[in-house]
Amino acid sequence: MQTYSPKSTEMLENEEMLLVLQQALTKKRVLIVDRHAPARESVRLMLGTLGVTQVHGAGNAAEVIRQVRANRFDIILSDFVLDDGRDGQQLLEELRHAALIGPGTVYIIVTGERTYTNVVALAELAPDDYLIKPFTADQLQARLIRAIYKKHLLRRIYEKIEASDFDEALAACDRVITQHPAYMYDAYRFKGELLLQLGRTEEAEALFRKVLEGRMAPWVNMGLATALRDRGALEEAALLAEQVLIDAPDFLAAYDFLAAVQEKRGLLENAQEVLQRAADVSPHNTLRQRMVGDIAARNEDLLSAEKAYGKVLERSKGSSLRSVDDFANLARTMAERGNIDASRKLLGELKRELRGDKEAELAALSHESLCLAAEGASDKARACAEQAIALQKTLEEDLASRGKTTSQRLNLDLAQACYASGLEAAGEQIIRQTVAENHDDNQLIHQASRVFEKTNQAQGASILEQINRQINELSSRGENAARAGDLAGAADLYTQAAEQAPNIRNLIEAANSLYLLMDRRGWDASLAASAHDYLERAQRKDRKHPKVLATRQLAHSVARKYGIDVTA
């Protein structure tokens, strides 16, 4: 069999490098994704001729997710057409969204020549390459070695980002740009996105404008639009995103971005229309359907919300990405539309499908209590709500021991059940805790407001205002202390705020204040453990939040200053 001999100018110009990469390929763990077992076996045999022996197979998306959670794969070869209406591109998006694979994983889509153009057009999260069927072992080897070589060149960027050494990651991007022109734009993209995530908006904007001088691509315009949004130029950002969609109507990330900008501008109906357009372009994408349902619910367009949430359940059937929240969202919407029987039927399906799941049991009890209250069976509704309260306490303790929390939406459903069945004190306590922990989540705040409206709680608005005022007061005092140079006082106030209301802002500020205190006073193992805990909790809420990344960078810098190894 012939070996791969690439013709590109800088790639693998000597036989020694080629040999190294061929040997590296034999050590890789590969996952083949194809709904047809004979096709998986054919590719496995091809890989065998290339010396690759660690080969796994998956016939559907649910099996892919199970295997990826159990193993670290270096390479994923996915057919474009999957088993449940999904495609290989959507699978890539789901795997990236759930952080199940990192940037160092090679992901290649296998497709027929007739569909190749459409596949590439949908590539907002671009795979590393495409293989057009039928292909030979030589062609397979060529694509794999090319992808491995690219990952090899970019590996320092991945490693430094993972280690939170963002300055070194940016420097690694610069080295690729100057030393490996063939991969210059890959490095520009990493650098621009990293600058945005670090909140270095002016630098990011300048970079994307510079790249636009030499290359027009949707990702470049979207990077620039993001920079414009981050510096407050919302209208300009929206116009640029609209232009991206005119030029590339299948670039799905632009829809999500535009909808978020329009929501921030207060144009909720426009945001819903944009997300619906995205769902029409990618109808099998459950993440986007869920977003449509959420924004429609906020707009009180219950019919659209019910349709979208119904599609989420329909299209996630058999997938491990299906959640209790998906059932609860649809059951809640059905009940709001007055369809109690359909809501109750759905709850029965939830209990059967997720038998033994305590969150599913909590959702079923809460919604059954609401159904009973709607039917006028107040005593039964109250008894059901009391069971749900007891279960929630047990569930919270169990999840807390594993570093997890109950679904915040389910907590608000329980609060509504409490109010509807006369357990006002319990309902208020749940809402206060949930809102305090998520006061920057517009969807949850809207749901909390709707709970008050649907249960005729006139004091609801004042409760929400009071929570917001209390949260801001401690944070403001911490900020004033920091400005005055009282870092110990600031850390004390910020950690109090994080304990009372562990929302992402308070968690980040608590971690940041502790690292700044150690930067001045010296490393302290106890403070470092607390700071790390706050940062981890913030990351679980939103790993890509700009302030999360900035605090990770600060943590790395302070540890390095005092010779502390934080890589273990």
Secondary structure as a PSIPRED ss2 file (coil, helix, strand):
# PSIPRED VFORMAT (PSIPRED V4.0)

   1 M C   1.000  0.000  0.000
   2 Q C   1.000  0.000  0.000
   3 T C   1.000  0.000  0.000
   4 Y C   1.000  0.000  0.000
   5 S C   1.000  0.000  0.000
   6 P C   1.000  0.000  0.000
   7 K C   1.000  0.000  0.000
   8 S C   1.000  0.000  0.000
   9 T C   1.000  0.000  0.000
  10 E C   1.000  0.000  0.000
  11 M C   1.000  0.000  0.000
  12 L C   1.000  0.000  0.000
  13 E C   1.000  0.000  0.000
  14 N C   1.000  0.000  0.000
  15 E H   0.000  1.000  0.000
  16 E H   0.000  1.000  0.000
  17 M H   0.000  1.000  0.000
  18 L H   0.000  1.000  0.000
  19 L H   0.000  1.000  0.000
  20 V H   0.000  1.000  0.000
  21 L H   0.000  1.000  0.000
  22 Q H   0.000  1.000  0.000
  23 Q H   0.000  1.000  0.000
  24 A H   0.000  1.000  0.000
  25 L H   0.000  1.000  0.000
  26 T H   0.000  1.000  0.000
  27 K C   1.000  0.000  0.000
  28 K C   1.000  0.000  0.000
  29 R E   0.000  0.000  1.000
  30 V E   0.000  0.000  1.000
  31 L E   0.000  0.000  1.000
  32 I E   0.000  0.000  1.000
  33 V E   0.000  0.000  1.000
  34 D C   1.000  0.000  0.000
  35 R C   1.000  0.000  0.000
  36 H C   1.000  0.000  0.000
  37 A H   0.000  1.000  0.000
  38 P H   0.000  1.000  0.000
  39 A H   0.000  1.000  0.000
  40 R H   0.000  1.000  0.000
  41 E H   0.000  1.000  0.000
  42 S H   0.000  1.000  0.000
  43 V H   0.000  1.000  0.000
  44 R H   0.000  1.000  0.000
  45 L H   0.000  1.000  0.000
  46 M H   0.000  1.000  0.000
  47 L H   0.000  1.000  0.000
  48 G H   0.000  1.000  0.000
  49 T H   0.000  1.000  0.000
  50 L C   1.000  0.000  0.000
  51 G C   1.000  0.000  0.000
  52 V C   1.000  0.000  0.000
  53 T C   1.000  0.000  0.000
  54 Q E   0.000  0.000  1.000
  55 V E   0.000  0.000  1.000
  56 H E   0.000  0.000  1.000
  57 G E   0.000  0.000  1.000
  58 A E   0.000  0.000  1.000
  59 G C   1.000  0.000  0.000
  60 N C   1.000  0.000  0.000
  61 A H   0.000  1.000  0.000
  62 A H   0.000  1.000  0.000
  63 E H   0.000  1.000  0.000
  64 V H   0.000  1.000  0.000
  65 I H   0.000  1.000  0.000
  66 R H   0.000  1.000  0.000
  67 Q H   0.000  1.000  0.000
  68 V H   0.000  1.000  0.000
  69 R H   0.000  1.000  0.000
  70 A H   0.000  1.000  0.000
  71 N C   1.000  0.000  0.000
  72 R C   1.000  0.000  0.000
  73 F C   1.000  0.000  0.000
  74 D C   1.000  0.000  0.000
  75 I E   0.000  0.000  1.000
  76 I E   0.000  0.000  1.000
  77 L E   0.000  0.000  1.000
  78 S E   0.000  0.000  1.000
  79 D E   0.000  0.000  1.000
  80 F C   1.000  0.000  0.000
  81 V E   0.000  0.000  1.000
  82 L C   1.000  0.000  0.000
  83 D C   1.000  0.000  0.000
  84 D C   1.000  0.000  0.000
  85 G C   1.000  0.000  0.000
  86 R C   1.000  0.000  0.000
  87 D E   0.000  0.000  1.000
  88 G H   0.000  1.000  0.000
  89 Q H   0.000  1.000  0.000
  90 Q H   0.000  1.000  0.000
  91 L H   0.000  1.000  0.000
  92 L H   0.000  1.000  0.000
  93 E H   0.000  1.000  0.000
  94 E H   0.000  1.000  0.000
  95 L H   0.000  1.000  0.000
  96 R H   0.000  1.000  0.000
  97 H H   0.000  1.000  0.000
  98 A C   1.000  0.000  0.000
  99 A C   1.000  0.000  0.000
 100 L C   1.000  0.000  0.000
 101 I C   1.000  0.000  0.000
 102 G C   1.000  0.000  0.000
 103 P C   1.000  0.000  0.000
 104 G C   1.000  0.000  0.000
 105 T C   1.000  0.000  0.000
 106 V E   0.000  0.000  1.000
 107 Y E   0.000  0.000  1.000
 108 I E   0.000  0.000  1.000
 109 I E   0.000  0.000  1.000
 110 V E   0.000  0.000  1.000
 111 T E   0.000  0.000  1.000
 112 G E   0.000  0.000  1.000
 113 E H   0.000  1.000  0.000
 114 R H   0.000  1.000  0.000
 115 T H   0.000  1.000  0.000
 116 Y H   0.000  1.000  0.000
 117 T H   0.000  1.000  0.000
 118 N H   0.000  1.000  0.000
 119 V H   0.000  1.000  0.000
 120 V H   0.000  1.000  0.000
 121 A H   0.000  1.000  0.000
 122 L C   1.000  0.000  0.000
 123 A C   1.000  0.000  0.000
 124 E C   1.000  0.000  0.000
 125 L C   1.000  0.000  0.000
 126 A C   1.000  0.000  0.000
 127 P C   1.000  0.000  0.000
 128 D C   1.000  0.000  0.000
 129 D E   0.000  0.000  1.000
 130 Y E   0.000  0.000  1.000
 131 L E   0.000  0.000  1.000
 132 I E   0.000  0.000  1.000
 133 K E   0.000  0.000  1.000
 134 P C   1.000  0.000  0.000
 135 F C   1.000  0.000  0.000
 136 T C   1.000  0.000  0.000
 137 A H   0.000  1.000  0.000
 138 D H   0.000  1.000  0.000
 139 Q H   0.000  1.000  0.000
 140 L H   0.000  1.000  0.000
 141 Q H   0.000  1.000  0.000
 142 A H   0.000  1.000  0.000
 143 R H   0.000  1.000  0.000
 144 L H   0.000  1.000  0.000
 145 I H   0.000  1.000  0.000
 146 R H   0.000  1.000  0.000
 147 A H   0.000  1.000  0.000
 148 I H   0.000  1.000  0.000
 149 Y H   0.000  1.000  0.000
 150 K H   0.000  1.000  0.000
 151 K H   0.000  1.000  0.000
 152 H H   0.000  1.000  0.000
 153 L H   0.000  1.000  0.000
 154 L H   0.000  1.000  0.000
 155 R H   0.000  1.000  0.000
 156 R H   0.000  1.000  0.000
 157 I H   0.000  1.000  0.000
 158 Y H   0.000  1.000  0.000
 159 E H   0.000  1.000  0.000
 160 K H   0.000  1.000  0.000
 161 I H   0.000  1.000  0.000
 162 E H   0.000  1.000  0.000
 163 A C   1.000  0.000  0.000
 164 S C   1.000  0.000  0.000
 165 D C   1.000  0.000  0.000
 166 F H   0.000  1.000  0.000
 167 D H   0.000  1.000  0.000
 168 E H   0.000  1.000  0.000
 169 A H   0.000  1.000  0.000
 170 L H   0.000  1.000  0.000
 171 A H   0.000  1.000  0.000
 172 A H   0.000  1.000  0.000
 173 C H   0.000  1.000  0.000
 174 D H   0.000  1.000  0.000
 175 R H   0.000  1.000  0.000
 176 V H   0.000  1.000  0.000
 177 I H   0.000  1.000  0.000
 178 T H   0.000  1.000  0.000
 179 Q H   0.000  1.000  0.000
 180 H C   1.000  0.000  0.000
 181 P H   0.000  1.000  0.000
 182 A H   0.000  1.000  0.000
 183 Y H   0.000  1.000  0.000
 184 M H   0.000  1.000  0.000
 185 Y H   0.000  1.000  0.000
 186 D H   0.000  1.000  0.000
 187 A H   0.000  1.000  0.000
 188 Y H   0.000  1.000  0.000
 189 R H   0.000  1.000  0.000
 190 F H   0.000  1.000  0.000
 191 K H   0.000  1.000  0.000
 192 G H   0.000  1.000  0.000
 193 E H   0.000  1.000  0.000
 194 L H   0.000  1.000  0.000
 195 L H   0.000  1.000  0.000
 196 L H   0.000  1.000  0.000
 197 Q H   0.000  1.000  0.000
 198 L C   1.000  0.000  0.000
 199 G C   1.000  0.000  0.000
 200 R C   1.000  0.000  0.000
 201 T H   0.000  1.000  0.000
 202 E H   0.000  1.000  0.000
 203 E H   0.000  1.000  0.000
 204 A H   0.000  1.000  0.000
 205 E H   0.000  1.000  0.000
 206 A H   0.000  1.000  0.000
 207 L H   0.000  1.000  0.000
 208 F H   0.000  1.000  0.000
 209 R H   0.000  1.000  0.000
 210 K H   0.000  1.000  0.000
 211 V H   0.000  1.000  0.000
 212 L H   0.000  1.000  0.000
 213 E H   0.000  1.000  0.000
 214 G H   0.000  1.000  0.000
 215 R C   1.000  0.000  0.000
 216 M C   1.000  0.000  0.000
 217 A C   1.000  0.000  0.000
 218 P H   0.000  1.000  0.000
 219 W H   0.000  1.000  0.000
 220 V H   0.000  1.000  0.000
 221 N H   0.000  1.000  0.000
 222 M H   0.000  1.000  0.000
 223 G H   0.000  1.000  0.000
 224 L H   0.000  1.000  0.000
 225 A H   0.000  1.000  0.000
 226 T H   0.000  1.000  0.000
 227 A H   0.000  1.000  0.000
 228 L H   0.000  1.000  0.000
 229 R H   0.000  1.000  0.000
 230 D H   0.000  1.000  0.000
 231 R C   1.000  0.000  0.000
 232 G C   1.000  0.000  0.000
 233 A C   1.000  0.000  0.000
 234 L H   0.000  1.000  0.000
 235 E H   0.000  1.000  0.000
 236 E H   0.000  1.000  0.000
 237 A H   0.000  1.000  0.000
 238 A H   0.000  1.000  0.000
 239 L H   0.000  1.000  0.000
 240 L H   0.000  1.000  0.000
 241 A H   0.000  1.000  0.000
 242 E H   0.000  1.000  0.000
 243 Q H   0.000  1.000  0.000
 244 V H   0.000  1.000  0.000
 245 L H   0.000  1.000  0.000
 246 I H   0.000  1.000  0.000
 247 D H   0.000  1.000  0.000
 248 A C   1.000  0.000  0.000
 249 P C   1.000  0.000  0.000
 250 D C   1.000  0.000  0.000
 251 F C   1.000  0.000  0.000
 252 L H   0.000  1.000  0.000
 253 A H   0.000  1.000  0.000
 254 A H   0.000  1.000  0.000
 255 Y H   0.000  1.000  0.000
 256 D H   0.000  1.000  0.000
 257 F H   0.000  1.000  0.000
 258 L H   0.000  1.000  0.000
 259 A H   0.000  1.000  0.000
 260 A H   0.000  1.000  0.000
 261 V H   0.000  1.000  0.000
 262 Q H   0.000  1.000  0.000
 263 E H   0.000  1.000  0.000
 264 K H   0.000  1.000  0.000
 265 R C   1.000  0.000  0.000
 266 G C   1.000  0.000  0.000
 267 L C   1.000  0.000  0.000
 268 L H   0.000  1.000  0.000
 269 E H   0.000  1.000  0.000
 270 N H   0.000  1.000  0.000
 271 A H   0.000  1.000  0.000
 272 Q H   0.000  1.000  0.000
 273 E H   0.000  1.000  0.000
 274 V H   0.000  1.000  0.000
 275 L H   0.000  1.000  0.000
 276 Q H   0.000  1.000  0.000
 277 R H   0.000  1.000  0.000
 278 A H   0.000  1.000  0.000
 279 A H   0.000  1.000  0.000
 280 D H   0.000  1.000  0.000
 281 V H   0.000  1.000  0.000
 282 S C   1.000  0.000  0.000
 283 P C   1.000  0.000  0.000
 284 H C   1.000  0.000  0.000
 285 N C   1.000  0.000  0.000
 286 T H   0.000  1.000  0.000
 287 L H   0.000  1.000  0.000
 288 R H   0.000  1.000  0.000
 289 Q H   0.000  1.000  0.000
 290 R H   0.000  1.000  0.000
 291 M H   0.000  1.000  0.000
 292 V H   0.000  1.000  0.000
 293 G H   0.000  1.000  0.000
 294 D H   0.000  1.000  0.000
 295 I H   0.000  1.000  0.000
 296 A H   0.000  1.000  0.000
 297 A H   0.000  1.000  0.000
 298 R H   0.000  1.000  0.000
 299 N C   1.000  0.000  0.000
 300 E C   1.000  0.000  0.000
 301 D C   1.000  0.000  0.000
 302 L H   0.000  1.000  0.000
 303 L H   0.000  1.000  0.000
 304 S H   0.000  1.000  0.000
 305 A H   0.000  1.000  0.000
 306 E H   0.000  1.000  0.000
 307 K H   0.000  1.000  0.000
 308 A H   0.000  1.000  0.000
 309 Y H   0.000  1.000  0.000
 310 G H   0.000  1.000  0.000
 311 K H   0.000  1.000  0.000
 312 V H   0.000  1.000  0.000
 313 L H   0.000  1.000  0.000
 314 E H   0.000  1.000  0.000
 315 R H   0.000  1.000  0.000
 316 S C   1.000  0.000  0.000
 317 K C   1.000  0.000  0.000
 318 G C   1.000  0.000  0.000
 319 S C   1.000  0.000  0.000
 320 S C   1.000  0.000  0.000
 321 L C   1.000  0.000  0.000
 322 R C   1.000  0.000  0.000
 323 S C   1.000  0.000  0.000
 324 V H   0.000  1.000  0.000
 325 D H   0.000  1.000  0.000
 326 D H   0.000  1.000  0.000
 327 F H   0.000  1.000  0.000
 328 A H   0.000  1.000  0.000
 329 N H   0.000  1.000  0.000
 330 L H   0.000  1.000  0.000
 331 A H   0.000  1.000  0.000
 332 R H   0.000  1.000  0.000
 333 T H   0.000  1.000  0.000
 334 M H   0.000  1.000  0.000
 335 A H   0.000  1.000  0.000
 336 E H   0.000  1.000  0.000
 337 R C   1.000  0.000  0.000
 338 G C   1.000  0.000  0.000
 339 N C   1.000  0.000  0.000
 340 I H   0.000  1.000  0.000
 341 D H   0.000  1.000  0.000
 342 A H   0.000  1.000  0.000
 343 S H   0.000  1.000  0.000
 344 R H   0.000  1.000  0.000
 345 K H   0.000  1.000  0.000
 346 L H   0.000  1.000  0.000
 347 L H   0.000  1.000  0.000
 348 G H   0.000  1.000  0.000
 349 E H   0.000  1.000  0.000
 350 L H   0.000  1.000  0.000
 351 K H   0.000  1.000  0.000
 352 R H   0.000  1.000  0.000
 353 E H   0.000  1.000  0.000
 354 L C   1.000  0.000  0.000
 355 R C   1.000  0.000  0.000
 356 G C   1.000  0.000  0.000
 357 D C   1.000  0.000  0.000
 358 K H   0.000  1.000  0.000
 359 E H   0.000  1.000  0.000
 360 A H   0.000  1.000  0.000
 361 E H   0.000  1.000  0.000
 362 L H   0.000  1.000  0.000
 363 A H   0.000  1.000  0.000
 364 A H   0.000  1.000  0.000
 365 L H   0.000  1.000  0.000
 366 S H   0.000  1.000  0.000
 367 H H   0.000  1.000  0.000
 368 E H   0.000  1.000  0.000
 369 S H   0.000  1.000  0.000
 370 L H   0.000  1.000  0.000
 371 C H   0.000  1.000  0.000
 372 L H   0.000  1.000  0.000
 373 A H   0.000  1.000  0.000
 374 A H   0.000  1.000  0.000
 375 E C   1.000  0.000  0.000
 376 G C   1.000  0.000  0.000
 377 A C   1.000  0.000  0.000
 378 S H   0.000  1.000  0.000
 379 D H   0.000  1.000  0.000
 380 K H   0.000  1.000  0.000
 381 A H   0.000  1.000  0.000
 382 R H   0.000  1.000  0.000
 383 A H   0.000  1.000  0.000
 384 C H   0.000  1.000  0.000
 385 A H   0.000  1.000  0.000
 386 E H   0.000  1.000  0.000
 387 Q H   0.000  1.000  0.000
 388 A H   0.000  1.000  0.000
 389 I H   0.000  1.000  0.000
 390 A H   0.000  1.000  0.000
 391 L H   0.000  1.000  0.000
 392 Q H   0.000  1.000  0.000
 393 K H   0.000  1.000  0.000
 394 T H   0.000  1.000  0.000
 395 L H   0.000  1.000  0.000
 396 E H   0.000  1.000  0.000
 397 E H   0.000  1.000  0.000
 398 D H   0.000  1.000  0.000
 399 L H   0.000  1.000  0.000
 400 A H   0.000  1.000  0.000
 401 S C   1.000  0.000  0.000
 402 R C   1.000  0.000  0.000
 403 G C   1.000  0.000  0.000
 404 K C   1.000  0.000  0.000
 405 T C   1.000  0.000  0.000
 406 T C   1.000  0.000  0.000
 407 S C   1.000  0.000  0.000
 408 Q H   0.000  1.000  0.000
 409 R H   0.000  1.000  0.000
 410 L H   0.000  1.000  0.000
 411 N H   0.000  1.000  0.000
 412 L H   0.000  1.000  0.000
 413 D H   0.000  1.000  0.000
 414 L H   0.000  1.000  0.000
 415 A H   0.000  1.000  0.000
 416 Q H   0.000  1.000  0.000
 417 A H   0.000  1.000  0.000
 418 C H   0.000  1.000  0.000
 419 Y H   0.000  1.000  0.000
 420 A H   0.000  1.000  0.000
 421 S C   1.000  0.000  0.000
 422 G C   1.000  0.000  0.000
 423 L C   1.000  0.000  0.000
 424 E H   0.000  1.000  0.000
 425 A H   0.000  1.000  0.000
 426 A H   0.000  1.000  0.000
 427 G H   0.000  1.000  0.000
 428 E H   0.000  1.000  0.000
 429 Q H   0.000  1.000  0.000
 430 I H   0.000  1.000  0.000
 431 I H   0.000  1.000  0.000
 432 R H   0.000  1.000  0.000
 433 Q H   0.000  1.000  0.000
 434 T H   0.000  1.000  0.000
 435 V H   0.000  1.000  0.000
 436 A H   0.000  1.000  0.000
 437 E H   0.000  1.000  0.000
 438 N C   1.000  0.000  0.000
 439 H C   1.000  0.000  0.000
 440 D C   1.000  0.000  0.000
 441 D C   1.000  0.000  0.000
 442 N H   0.000  1.000  0.000
 443 Q H   0.000  1.000  0.000
 444 L H   0.000  1.000  0.000
 445 I H   0.000  1.000  0.000
 446 H H   0.000  1.000  0.000
 447 Q H   0.000  1.000  0.000
 448 A H   0.000  1.000  0.000
 449 S H   0.000  1.000  0.000
 450 R H   0.000  1.000  0.000
 451 V H   0.000  1.000  0.000
 452 F H   0.000  1.000  0.000
 453 E H   0.000  1.000  0.000
 454 K H   0.000  1.000  0.000
 455 T C   1.000  0.000  0.000
 456 N C   1.000  0.000  0.000
 457 Q C   1.000  0.000  0.000
 458 A C   1.000  0.000  0.000
 459 Q C   1.000  0.000  0.000
 460 G H   0.000  1.000  0.000
 461 A H   0.000  1.000  0.000
 462 S H   0.000  1.000  0.000
 463 I H   0.000  1.000  0.000
 464 L H   0.000  1.000  0.000
 465 E H   0.000  1.000  0.000
 466 Q H   0.000  1.000  0.000
 467 I H   0.000  1.000  0.000
 468 N H   0.000  1.000  0.000
 469 R H   0.000  1.000  0.000
 470 Q H   0.000  1.000  0.000
 471 I H   0.000  1.000  0.000
 472 N H   0.000  1.000  0.000
 473 E H   0.000  1.000  0.000
 474 L H   0.000  1.000  0.000
 475 S H   0.000  1.000  0.000
 476 S H   0.000  1.000  0.000
 477 R H   0.000  1.000  0.000
 478 G H   0.000  1.000  0.000
 479 E H   0.000  1.000  0.000
 480 N H   0.000  1.000  0.000
 481 A H   0.000  1.000  0.000
 482 A H   0.000  1.000  0.000
 483 R H   0.000  1.000  0.000
 484 A C   1.000  0.000  0.000
 485 G C   1.000  0.000  0.000
 486 D C   1.000  0.000  0.000
 487 L H   0.000  1.000  0.000
 488 A H   0.000  1.000  0.000
 489 G H   0.000  1.000  0.000
 490 A H   0.000  1.000  0.000
 491 A H   0.000  1.000  0.000
 492 D H   0.000  1.000  0.000
 493 L H   0.000  1.000  0.000
 494 Y H   0.000  1.000  0.000
 495 T H   0.000  1.000  0.000
 496 Q H   0.000  1.000  0.000
 497 A H   0.000  1.000  0.000
 498 A H   0.000  1.000  0.000
 499 E H   0.000  1.000  0.000
 500 Q H   0.000  1.000  0.000
 501 A C   1.000  0.000  0.000
 502 P C   1.000  0.000  0.000
 503 N C   1.000  0.000  0.000
 504 I H   0.000  1.000  0.000
 505 R H   0.000  1.000  0.000
 506 N H   0.000  1.000  0.000
 507 L H   0.000  1.000  0.000
 508 I H   0.000  1.000  0.000
 509 E H   0.000  1.000  0.000
 510 A H   0.000  1.000  0.000
 511 A H   0.000  1.000  0.000
 512 N H   0.000  1.000  0.000
 513 S H   0.000  1.000  0.000
 514 L H   0.000  1.000  0.000
 515 Y H   0.000  1.000  0.000
 516 L H   0.000  1.000  0.000
 517 L H   0.000  1.000  0.000
 518 M H   0.000  1.000  0.000
 519 D H   0.000  1.000  0.000
 520 R H   0.000  1.000  0.000
 521 R H   0.000  1.000  0.000
 522 G C   1.000  0.000  0.000
 523 W C   1.000  0.000  0.000
 524 D C   1.000  0.000  0.000
 525 A H   0.000  1.000  0.000
 526 S H   0.000  1.000  0.000
 527 L H   0.000  1.000  0.000
 528 A H   0.000  1.000  0.000
 529 A H   0.000  1.000  0.000
 530 S H   0.000  1.000  0.000
 531 A H   0.000  1.000  0.000
 532 H H   0.000  1.000  0.000
 533 D H   0.000  1.000  0.000
 534 Y H   0.000  1.000  0.000
 535 L H   0.000  1.000  0.000
 536 E H   0.000  1.000  0.000
 537 R H   0.000  1.000  0.000
 538 A H   0.000  1.000  0.000
 539 Q H   0.000  1.000  0.000
 540 R H   0.000  1.000  0.000
 541 K H   0.000  1.000  0.000
 542 D C   1.000  0.000  0.000
 543 R C   1.000  0.000  0.000
 544 K C   1.000  0.000  0.000
 545 H C   1.000  0.000  0.000
 546 P H   0.000  1.000  0.000
 547 K H   0.000  1.000  0.000
 548 V H   0.000  1.000  0.000
 549 L H   0.000  1.000  0.000
 550 A H   0.000  1.000  0.000
 551 T H   0.000  1.000  0.000
 552 R H   0.000  1.000  0.000
 553 Q H   0.000  1.000  0.000
 554 L H   0.000  1.000  0.000
 555 A H   0.000  1.000  0.000
 556 H H   0.000  1.000  0.000
 557 S H   0.000  1.000  0.000
 558 V H   0.000  1.000  0.000
 559 A H   0.000  1.000  0.000
 560 R H   0.000  1.000  0.000
 561 K H   0.000  1.000  0.000
 562 Y C   1.000  0.000  0.000
 563 G C   1.000  0.000  0.000
 564 I C   1.000  0.000  0.000
 565 D C   1.000  0.000  0.000
 566 V C   1.000  0.000  0.000
 567 T C   1.000  0.000  0.000
 568 A C   1.000  0.000  0.000
